[in-house]
């Protein structure tokens, strides 16, 4: 166990901040005080600064530093935080750390522990690799790309897949997807674990945490460590419709493993998984109907993007219904029939298969969490703090099993943070202040930061602009002008608050926007700075510069690659 000094958390009330640049100035001032380890000013409107510092740091120096920067501060509260975890490794422990789950988060935690020179066990109850490689990101994106190629080729054979006499060779498509999954599981999970030798021990079995930090396995063994990282993931949610016990419905997992392509498909849900798989099946020739409870698809996104995407899906032949509340399901001949309420009226929708894509439920049952004193939220997800620590200080949790966004890259970065904090003390927080996200429909939906409505709700005086892709030279050259780019900025400071993209390969655009949002948060980077940057001509990302220009100019009056 590390012998690093413990740290304490100090919260300061800070008066006088009027913009994001002020928050940056306060951060810099406090970082210059001896003994300060980390500083966070969660926006100037918060009127506070949170810092981790070594014991005995001079409070007067903290207040003086803020005052010299032009602001006024007082100590609001002081608490001990990053003391060494209570279960220091002992010689008679089997391992320094036990990780439950081998998905992206679990692997990251195990690897970090091994890099720190610790002995770690990683426990898996199912197939090695968790959701992403086996039943999530990898197989879905493989099918999406195959469907896109098939669609763009006008339903003709495409690379590597032969069509049957009457159309697509569905088993071949699924087989190629499975081959890719197998290759990545071997190369990125099995081989990686093996490369760490005896520093990482893979154990097959179902783990149950104990209050003392040990893990009981379903075969009767107990692994002692004193410290645990839970990365057990989540599973697709099934709505409790009347009659659901008698009907086999599809989830994202089973839909991608169907032995034959369905002639028709009802998709219940209207967010990422529902739309990605719905469009994929439609492009392969299945008649697809989307049933979404909310008044629009992807309701958390900008309404302009949601409405445009719904139109593009309808153009491809998908039937999209919103404001639908499913009530019951039954089998009728070869079809499944869903009874729902739409605009106050009962309606029936029928198809050969029904896919439920309505969220996830955590793998927390029968894990001993109640006895171990681990707090769950109302939906059963594990509650963690910014250090990834649960209400039991010996137990950390990461990924889909927590209340955090269900994204593999969030799980992976959380895994490394959790392992390091568990083994060396809580020194690093998970920062989700700038979180890019992509929905892999065609066109793709990519977003980072605040929507216009969220920014207004948080009290910003905002300015927003929307650029149709018809003004982006790359889209014109590609003969695909579907989509738009919307930017949301602080009307006072000019800082970019959010960027929202609907475009072919929109996911390749959004990280540049994410950097702009992050640089604004930390260093006062503005829309003017984005507008003055050089972007290579005939790239889709150039649309960000053009969108930034529309705050002050009519892009219709600009020449090609005009600065």
N, C-alpha and C positions, 0 to 999 in steps of 0.2 A: 504494500500500500504506500502511496506517495506520502512524503512527510512535508508537503507544501503547507504553508500557513493557511488557516481558514480565513475567509473574508466575511465582511458584513455588508448588508444592503442599507443604503441611506437614501431617503427620499427628501428632496428639497422642494419647497414651494418657491417658484420663480415668477416675479412680477416684472412687467415692462416689455415682454416679448410681443411683437406685433406682426411677425412674418416668419417664414421658414428659415431665412438667413439668420434671424435672431436666435432660433433654436440651434443653428450650426455654431454660432459664436459662443453660446453658453456651453455647448458640448466641448468645443476646443479649449475654453477656459478651464473647465473642470479636469479635462484630460491632462493638463499641465501641472496639476497638483500632485506632489509626491505622495505615493501610497494609493492613488486611485488606479484601479485595475480596468474598469469598464464604465462607460457613461452612455445612458440612453435618455434622449429628450423626445418623448412620443408626440412630436408636433407642437408648434408654439401655442396652439389653443389649449393644450393640456395644462399649461402654467406650472409644469413640474419637471424635475430632472431626477432620474433614478440611477444610482451608481453603486458599483461594487468596489469596496476599498479594503485595504489591509487594516487589521485591528489597530486602534490608536491613531488613525489619521486625524489631523488637526481640523476640527470643524470650522474654526475661525479662518483657516486658509481657504477652505471651500467657499465660504461666504464672501471673503475678500476677492477671490478670483472672479466670482460672478459680478461683484460690484465693479471691479476694474474693467470688466467687459461692457459695463453700461446698464446693468440690471440689478435688481434687488432679490435676495434669497434668504430663506429661513429654513431651518431643519424641521421637516414635518414629522418624520418618524425614522427610527433606526432599528434594524433588526439583524440578528445573526442569521446568515443564509448558508453560505457555502462551506460549512464545516465538513470535515471528512465524513463520508457516509458511515453510519453506525456499525456496519458489519464489515470491519476490516478483515482482509484475507488472513487466514490462519493456516499454519502448516498442515493441519489435519483436514482441511477442506479439500474436496475433490477438485474443485475448480475455483478460479477467481471470479468468474462470471458465468451464469447460465442464460442463454438466449433461447426463447421459445418462438420458433417460426423461422423458416429459411427463405422468406421473400426478400425483396430489395432492402427493406429496413433491417431485418434480422441478419442478413449477410453483411451489411455495412457495420452493424454493431459488433459482430464476431470478428470481422477483419480489423476494426479499430482496436479491439481488445488485444488481438494477436500482435498488432503493430506496437502496442505499448508493452509487449513482453509478457503478457498475462496468459494464463491457462483458461480456455473458454470451451464450454460445451454448447452446441447448437442442436436443439431438439425439434424434430419434425414429425407430425402425426400423419401427414399425407405425402404428396409427391414433392420432392425437392424443388425449390424455386418459387413456391408461393403463387400468388395470383398473376403477376405481370407476365412472366414468361410462359406459364402454362395455360391460363384461361382468360387473360386480360389483354394487356397492351400488345404483346407480340402477335398472338394469333388473330386478334381483331384487325390490326393494321395490315397483316398479310392478306386477309380476305378483302379488306377495303381496297388495297392496291390492285389486287387481282380483278375485283369488280370494276374498278375505274378503267383498267386496261381493256376489259371485255366490253364495257360501255362505249369507250372512245373508238374501239375498233368496229363499232356497229354490230356487235354480237357475232363477231367472227373469231376464229381461234387466235389466241394470244400466246406469248412466249411461254413455252414449257407445259402448256395445258392443251390437250386434244379435246375437241368437242365430239360428243356422241352424235349419232345420226339425226336426232331431233333437237340438238342444241348443246347446252353446256354439259361437260363431263364433271358432274358435281363431286363424285368420289375422288377424282384426280385433284380437284381444287383443295378439298379437305385434306387429302393425303400430302400435298405439298406444304400446306400449312403445318401439319403435324411433323413433317420432316424438319422444317425450320425450328419449330419448338424444341424438338429433340436435340438438334445441333446446338442451340443456344443454352439449353439446360446443361448439356454436357460441358460445353466450353466455358460458360460464365458462372456455373455453380459447382458441378462436380469437380472439374479440374481445378478451379480456383481454391476450393476447400482443401483438396489434396495437396496443393502447393504449399500450404502452411504446416504440413506435417502434424506433429503431435501438439502443436499450439492450439489447433481447433479440432475438437472431437465431435463428429456428427453422430447423433443418437436418434434412432427411429423409435417413436413412441409418442404418447399423449401426456403432456405435462400438467401438473396441478401445483400451483404455488402454495407454499407454507408461510405462516407468519414470520418465521425466522429467516426467510430468504432461501430456504432449500426448495427443491422441486421434486415432487413425488411423481413417478412414472406409472403408467397403467399396468406394467408388468411386475410391480411390487418394489422396484428399485427406488432409491432416493438419492438425488444428486445434491451434495452440499456445496454451497458457495457463499451464501450470505447476501449475494447481490444477484438480481434478476432483471433482464430486459424482456418484456412481453411484446412480441411482434406477430401475434396470431392471426391478424387480418380480419376480414369480414366476408360475408356471403351475400348473394342476391336476395332481396326482400320479396316475399310473396304476399300480395294483398289478401286479406281474409274475406274473399267474396263468398256469397252463398253458393254452395255446391263445389267449392274449390277442392274439398277433400276427395271428390270423386273424379277429378279431371287432372290429367298430366299436362301442365303448362311448361313452356320453355323458359329458361333463364339465359343470360348471356353465355353461360358455360355450356349448356346443352344445345343451344341454337347453333353454336359453332362446331358441334360434333354430330349433327344430324346425318344419318346414313343416306338420306336422299333429300333433294331440294323440295320444299313445300310449294304447292301451286299457289297458295294464298296464305297471308300472315297478318294477324292483328297484333300490333305493338301497343302495349299499354305503357304510356310514359312519353315524355317529350323533351328529355334532356339528352346529355351526351351519348350514353350507350344506346338509348332508344333510337336516336336519329342516325348514328353511325351504322348500326346493324340494319335498321330499316332501309336506309338508302342502299346498303350493300346487297341485301336480298332483292330489292327492286331492280337493281342493275343486272342481277343475274336472271331476271325474268319472273320473279315471284310477284304476285299482286299484293301490295302492302298498304295497310290502313293504319294510320297513327291515331291513337286516342289519348289526348292530353287533358288532364284535369284543369290546369290553369287556363286563363283566357288566351294565352299565347304560348308558343314553344319557348324553350330556354328563358323562362321568365326573369331570371336574375341578370340577363344581359340587356343591352340597349334595345329598346323596342324597334328601332329602325332595322337592326340586324336580324332580330327574330322574325319580323314581318317579311323581310326580303328572302331569308332562308326558306321560310314556309312557301313562298311563291316559287322558288327554284325547285323545291321538292315536288310541288304540284305539277310543275312543268315537266318533270321526269315521269309523271304518272302515279306518284304516291297520292293517296287520299289522306288528307290531314283534317282532323276534327279537334277543336279545342273546346274548353268548357264542358268536358265529359266526365261524369262521375260513374265509374263502373260499380255495379251492384251485385250481379250474380253471373254464374257461368254454368253451362250445361253442354252435354254432347248430344248432337242430333245427326244421326247418320255418320257421314265422313267429316262433318264439320263440328267445330266448337262454336258455341253461340254465347256472346257476352251481352247481357242486358245492362243498360246504362241509362242515366238521366242526363238529358241534353236540353238546356233551356227550359227546364221544368217539365219536359215530356219524356216518357219512356221510349227508348229505341233499342233495337237489337242489331248487333254487328256479328257477322259470321265469317269464319275462315277455317282452313284446314289446321292451322297451328296458331297458338297464342303465345306471344313473348311478353313476359313481364320485365320491365326495366324501370323500376320505381325506387331505386336506392339500394342501400346495403344494410345488413344487420351484423353486429360485431360477433366474433368468435370469443365470447366471454363466459358462456355457460359451462358449468362443471369444471371451472378452473380454480376454485377455492378463493375467489377474490373477496367475497364477503368475510370469510374467516380471516383473511389476511389484511383486512382493513383497507381495501382498495376501493375508492369512491367511483361510482359510475354515474353518468348523466341519465336523463329521463329515457333515453333511447338505448341505454345499456352500453354506451361507449365509455372507455376508461378516461377519466379526467386527469390531465397532466398539467404541470406548470410549464413555464418557458424553458426550464432545464430538462424537461421530459420526465420529471419525477412525479410519482403518484402520491396519494395521501399516506402510503406506507413508504418511509424514506429508503427502505432497502430495495424497493421495486420501482423500476422505470418502465415506460411503455411508449411505443412508437407506431406510426403508420395507421392503417385503416381501422385498427381496433380502438384508436383514440378518437377524440372529437375533432382532430385536425382534418383538413381537406384530403380527400381520398385520391391522392396522386403519388405515384411511385417515387418521384424525385423528392417529395416532401418526406416520405418514409425513409429514403436512403440517407438524406442529410440528417434527419432526426436520429437515425441509428448510430451514426458516428458520434453525434453530440451526446446521446444517452450513455453510450459505453464509456466515453471519456469522463463524463460527469460522475457516473457511478464509481469509477475506479480511482479518480483523482480529485474529486470534489466538484461542486457545481460552479464551474467557471465560465461556461458558454451557454448562451440562450439560443433557442430556435427563433430566427427572425423571419416572419412571414409578412412583413410590411410591404414587400414588393414580390408578388407571386404571379408569374405569367401562367396562363392556362390555354389549352387548345382543344377544340372539338373537331375531330377528323372527318367531318362531312366534306362534301365537295360542292361549293367552296367551303374552306375551313373557317371556323370561328375562333379567333385568337384575341385574348384580352389580358390586360394588366391594369392594376390600379382601380380607381373609383369610376363608377358610371356617373352620368350627369345627375341622376336622382340621388345617388349616395353622396355626392359632393355637396349638393344643396342641403341634404339632411344634416350633414356635418357642419353646416354653417359657413361654407365657403361662398364668396361672391365669385361666381364662375363665368367663364366664357367657353363656348363649345362650337365646334365646326365639324361639318361632314363633307367628305370628298367622295363623289362617286368614282368607281374605278375606271370609268370611261375617260377620265382625265389623266390616267397613269399610262405613259407610253409603253411600258412593258405589257400591260394588259391589252392594249390596242394591238401590239405586234403579235401577241399570242392568240388574238381573236377570242379572248375571253374576258369581257368587261363586267362579268357578274360581281357584285359586291360593292363595298364602300369602306372608308376609313373614317372613324370618328375620334376626335381628340377633345379632351376635357382639361381645361387649364384654370389655375387660380387667377381671377381677374385682377388681383392686386399685385402679386409677386411675379406672375407670368410662369410660374412653375407648372410643369405638366403633371396633372393629377391622375390621368387615365388615358389609355389608348385602346381602341376597340376596332377590330379588323374582321371583315368578311371578304375573303379573297382566296383564289387558288394559292396553295402553299402559304396561307396566312401565318402558319406556325413559324415559318422562316423569317417573318417580318417582326414578330412580337418581341423577340429578345432585344432588338435595338431600342424599341420603345421602353422595355423594362429597364434598360440601362439609363435611359433618359429620366424615367421616374425616380430611379434610385439616386442618380446624381443630383437631381433636384432636391430630394429629401435630405441628402447629406451636404451638398455643396452649393445649393442655390441655382443649379442649372435650369435654364428657362426655355420656353418655346422659341424665343429669339435665338438662343444658342443652337437649338435644333435646326432652325431655319438657315443658319449661317454655315452649318456643316456641309462638307462635300459628300455627295452620294453618287455612286457610279450610275451612269445613264443606262437605261433599259434594264433596270432591276425593279422587282416588285417593291423592295424596301424604299425605293425613291419616293414612293407614295407618302411616306411619313413626312418628308421634307415638303412635298406639294401640299399636304394637308395643313402643315404648320404655316405655309404661306397664305392659306385662305383666311387666316385670322385678320390679315391686312390687305390682301390682294384678291382680285378675281383671276383665278388660274386660267380661265378661258382667254384672258388677254396676254398670257405668257407664251413665249416661244418654247420650243423643245429645250429641255435641260436649262431653262432660264434660272438664274440665281436669285 
